[in-house]
Every structure is written in C-alpha cells, then in structure tokens.
Amino acid sequence: MTRAIGRFALLGSGLASLRAACPRSLLKARKRDNIAALMKRLVARRLLLLIPTAWGVATLVFFLIHMIPGDPVEVMLGETAAAADKDLLRTQLGLNDPMPVQYGRFLTGVVRADLGESFFYRAPVASIIGARWTATAKLAVAALLIAIVIALPAGIFAAVRHRTFFDRATMIGALVGVAMPNFWLGPLLILIFSIGLGWLPVSGDESAASIVLPALTLGLGMAAMLSRMTRSSMLEAMNEDYVMTARAKGLPERTVILKHVLRNALLPVITILGLQVGALLSGAIITETVFAWPGLGTLLVGAIQARDYPVVQGCVLVISASYVVVNLLVDLAYAVVDPRVRLEGR
C-alpha cells in the first residue's frame, strides 16, 4: 500500500513538473495540431470513399437507363421518321455500338471529367448541369436558412417551456408542417401570395422575389422536422448529470441552455440537417415542378422522359457526389461540436 501511494505521488509530481516545463501556449498549439491532423485524416478517408461510390452509382445507372423501354432516337425524330434516318442518328450518337464499348467510353469520359454531350440539347452535359445545379443550390440555401431560423428557436423554447402552451402550440404546428405535402403547400402559397395578394411571382427564376415561394415550400417542411428533433434532443440533454452540475455551480440558466444543453443536443439535429441538405441538392423535384424552377430535379425528370442518357448519368453522378460532400461536412461538424468524435476518429 505504501509503495502504491509512493508511485502515485511520484506520478503526480512528474505531471506537475511536465506542466511547469511546458507552457500553456505550447500545449494549446499541440492540441490544435492534433485536431488538424485528425481532420485531415477524416477528410482523406471520406474523399477516398467518393471514388467507389461514384463508380458504383455510375455503373448501376448506366445499365438501368439502357434497360428502360424506349428509344431516344424515336423521341428525337418521332415514330414516323424513316428507318435510314433513325439508323444514321443512332450511329452518330454511338447507340449502335456494343454495350461494353458504350460503358467503357462513358467511364473514360468520367475519368477525364467529360460527361459527354446531351442527345436532346446538343450541348456539353457538364455545362447544362452546372447551370441547373446553381439554381438548385440557391434554392437549397434559401430553404435551409428559413428552416434554421424557424426551427432552432422554436425547438429550444419548446424544450425550455416544456408542457406549456408554447410547447404544445409549437408541436402542433410542427405536426401540421410534417404532414403537409409540398405538392399541396406550393399551390396554396401561389393562390394566397401570387394570385390573391399579387405580392410574389407565380413561377420561374426571373427576379429575386421568385425564390421566396419555393424556398418557403421547402423550408417550412424542414423547419417542422428540425424543430421536433431539436426539442426532443434538448429535453434528453436537460436531464443529464452535467446539466444538474452546471446549475449547482450557480451558472446562469442562459449559459446552461446555450453552452451545455444545446451543444450536446446538436448531433442528431446535424444528422437530420445533413440528410435534408443532401436531398435538396439532388433537386426537389416536386417543388421545382410546381414553381417551374430551372433546377437539377426538373432537368433529371425531363432527361428521363427524353431518354437522354448522358444527362441522366451526369445528374446522378452529381447527386451522389453532393451526398458524399454533405456527409463529409456533417462529419466535420460532429468533430467541431463534440470532441469525443475526434477522439474516436484516431
């Protein structure tokens, strides 16, 4: 027993001397370097996952789109076109080549960052997707801002005012928002704010006001889901021991809620947020169709109907890459919010 006590005393004196020898600034610098190294490894692993993911998705979509009944040549020329004209166009588009040759040509183009040329638009696929993806990204950012501005304060106050009128009203509103489909909410907003009041444009992307209604349609549904998740996560975190300890130390309630409760309740909220952003970047097809928004979703639907193989394949590749990038950002946000995630990533 005496030897054990002596060893602990020696260890404590050694740690004390080590702390005295190492300035606090040096320890902080080493901690920052370790965190930066962990972040770099995390980013490298996620980027490496992009290669097999993109290959698998591209291969699956290539063969599925070629198995769908329908001929892009007939869509372009019509069923009454001459057989010689159809055969000539198939040869020009490379559709008469064997399937392995078409697949190899497609993968070679992807490696060179060349997604080919659209059958329907007769333009490079990359430029078409780039123009449409910009519109989709703009709509996604606007909807995300609306959702965060509404959901986080509502969820926090509902948890703090648990079982009060505000809590019940917030949850009823969130339930209505989750149950309300976009194909119903979108036309309703058009009837009220465009046709009835005449405040906002009905469709298109011709002015800054055109984004308001589609962003509201997407953002309100996201806000309903995020507010419910924020409330439930906050209620769970408020019952933890560290919250009771913080209150026992006499910390202000504002500090306890914002610094201790909210930060530990953000992980599931970030998860849901990442999934929603990935879905938005892939193109909110219904909302874009209702408001005639020139985004990636409407481009993909039109390309499928026209059997425009290069555009469909390019859209799916961009969508899969967007999901991987969003998941990477979510993982980085985990590491920032919760240091335990950084330790598990070693």
N, C-alpha and C positions, 0 to 999 in steps of 0.2 A: 504493500500500500504506500509506504514511504517512497519507494522507488518511482511508483507511478506519479505521485504528486510532484516529485522532483523533475520527472520528464515533462509534465505539463508546464511546470514553472519555467523550465529551460526553453520549451517551445514558445511560451508566451513572451519571454524576454527576447528570443530570436526574432519573432514577428515584430515586436516593438522596435528593435534595432533596425530591422529591414524597412519599416515605415519611416523611421528617422533618417535613414540613409537615402531613401527615395523620395524626392519632393512630390508634393501632391500633383503638381502640373505634369510631372513625368508619368505618374500613374494614370492620369486622365488621358494623356497622349497615347499611352499603350492601349488603354481601353478603346479609344477611338480607332486605333489601327486594327485591333482585333475585330471590332464591329465592321469596319470597312472590308476586311478580308472575308468575313463570313458573308457579307452582302455580295461580294464579287463571286464567291463560290455558288451562292444561290442563283444569281443571275446566269452564270455559265451553265449550270445544270438545266435551268428552265429553257434557255436558248437551244441547248442540245436536244431537248425534247421536241422542239419545233420541227426538226428535220424528219424524224419518223412519223410524227403526227401529220405533217403536210403531205408526205409521200403516201401514207395510208389513205387519207381523205381523198387525195387526187386520184389515186388508183381506183378507189371504190366509186367515186363519182364518174370517172371516165367510162367504166364498164356499165354502170347503171344507166347513164344518159344514152348510151348507144343501144341499150336493150329496150328503151321505151318505144312503143309503136309510133310510127310517124316518120316522114321523110322531110328533112329540111329543104330539099330541092323542090318538092311539091308545094311546100309552104311559100317559097320564094317565087316560083314560076306559075304556080297554080296547077290544078289537075288536068287542065285542057292543053297544057304545053306539049310540044312534040317530044317524042322519046329521044330523038337525037339531041335536042337542046338540053334535056334533063341529064343525059349521059355526059354531055360536054361539061355542064356545070359541076357534076359530081367529080369529074376528073380534075377540074380546076381547083375544087375545094379539097381534093385529096381523099374523098369519101370512097373511091373505088379501090384504094389501097387495102391490103390485108389489115386486120385489127392489130396485130403486133407491131406492124410498121407505123400505124397511126399512134399507137401508145408510145412507142419509142420516140417518135417525133414530138409528141406532146411533152414527155419528160425532159427531152433535150432542151426544148424551149423554156421550160420552167427553170432548169438549171441556169440558163442564160438570162433569166428574168424577162423572157419573151413569152407572153401568154397567147400569142397568135393574133389573128385578125378575125373580126366578127363576120359571120356569114351575112347577117342582116344589115348592120350599119356600114360594113366595108371600111372599118377603121380599126386601129390597134385596140385590143381589148384592155390593155393597161391604161390607156388614156380615157376610155369610156368609164371604166371602174373608178379611176381616180376622180373624175368629175362627179360621179354619183356618190362616191364614198364621202366626199367633202360635205355634201348636203346631209347625208345620214349622220355624220359625226357632229355637225352643227345642231341638228335636231336632238341627238342623244345628249349633248352637253346641256342644252337648254332644259330638256326634260329632267335631267339629273339635278340641276340646280333647283328647279321647282320642287322636286321630291325631297331634297335635303333640307331646304328652307322650311318646308311644311312638316316633315316627318320628325326630325330630331327634336325641335322644341316641343312638339305635341307629345311625343313619346316620353320625353324627360318629365314634363309637367304632369302627364297622366300617372307616371310612376310615383312622383313625389306626392301628388294629391290622390293617392290610391283610395278607391272606394268612395270618391266624392262625385259630385255632379259632373265636374270637368272630366274626370276619368271615364265615366260611363258615356258621356257625350262623345268623347274622342274615340272610344272603341266602337260605338255605333256608327260614327262617320267612317271609320276605317273599314268596318264590315261592309258598309254600302259601297265604298270605293273598290274593295277587292271583288265584290260580286258584280260590279258594273262593267260589262264588256266594252272594249274600245269601239267596236262597230256600232254600239248604241250611244255611247257618250259623245263620240265625234259628231255625228249628225245632230245630236241635241245641242251641242255648243254652237254648231253652224246655225241652227234655227234661232237660237237666242241672240248671239252676238253678231252674226253676219246678216241674216235675213230680217230678224226682228228689230234689232237696235242699229244695225248698219255700222258698227264700230270697226269690224275687222274683215279682212278678205276671206272669201269662201275657200279658195284653194290656190295652189301654185306656190312659187317662191320668187315673186316679183318685187316684194318690198320687205322691210324689216318686220312689219306687222304680220306678215304671212306665217311666221313661225309660231305665233302666240297660241293659236288654237291647237295645232298638232302637238306642240310641247305640253300644253295643259292636258290634253287627252292622255298622253303617255305618263306625264309626271304625276297626275293625281292617283293613278293606279299604283305606281311605285311608292308614292307617299303613304298610301294606305297600308301597304305591306311593311314598309320600313318602320312606320310608327308603331305597329303592333309588335314587331321584333324588338325595337328599342325599349318599349315599355316592359316586355317580358324579361329581357336581359337586365334591365335596370332593377326590376323587382328581385330577381335572383341574386344580383350582386349586393343589394342593400341588406341582405340577410347574412352576409359573410362576416367572419370574425374580425377581419381587418377594418371593416367599416365601423363596427362597435368600438374597436380600439381607437380609431381616429376620433370618434365622438367622445370617448372617455378622456382623451387628451385635451379636450376643450376646443377643438378646431371649429371654425365657423361652418354652419351647415352648407353654405355655398361651396366652400372648399372641399368638404366631404363629398358632395354630389358630383361636382365637376372634375375633381382631381382623382378621387379614389373610386367612386362608383362608375362614373361614365367611362373612364378609360378601360376598366376591366370588363365593361359591358359591350364594348365596341366590336369584339371579334366576330360574333355571329352577325352583327349588323353589316360589317365589312364583307362577310361572305355573301350575304343576300345582295348587297350592293354590287359586288363584282359580277355575280350571275346576271343581274338585271342590265348592267352596262354591256356585258358581252352580247346579250340578246338585242339590245338597242343598236349596237354597232353592226350586227348582222342584218339589220334592216327590219324595222317594224312594219311588216308587210301590210297588215290591215289598216293601220293608221295612215301609212303613206298612200295607200289606195284611196281611202276616204277623202283625203285632202289633196290628192294628185300631187303629192310631194315627190320631187325628182330624186329619189334616194336609191340605195342599193336594193331594197326589198322589191320595189316595183320593177327595177331592171332585171332582177333574177326571175320574177314571175313572167315577164314578157319574153325573156330568153328561153325559158322552158316551153312556153307556148309556141314559139317560133322555131324550136329545135336548134337554137343557136349554141352548138356545143362549146365553142371556145369561151363564150361569155359565161355560160353556166359553170364551166370548170374554173374559170378565173374568179368568179364570185365566191364559189365555195372555198377556194384556196385563201382568199382574203378573209372570209368569215372565220375559217379555222385559225389563221394567224392572229386575228383580232382576239379570239378567245384565249389563245396562249399568252398573248401580251397582257391581257386583262388579268389572267390568273397570276402572272408574274408580278404585276403591280399589287395585287391583293396579298401575295406572299410577302412582298416588301413592306406593305402596310402592317401586316401581322408583326413583323420583326420590329417595326417602329413603336407600335402600340404596346406590345407585350415582350419584354426582354427574355422571357422563358423560351420563346420561339427561336431567338438567336442561339440560346444555349443548346436547344435540341438540334439545330442545324449544323453543329460541329461535327 
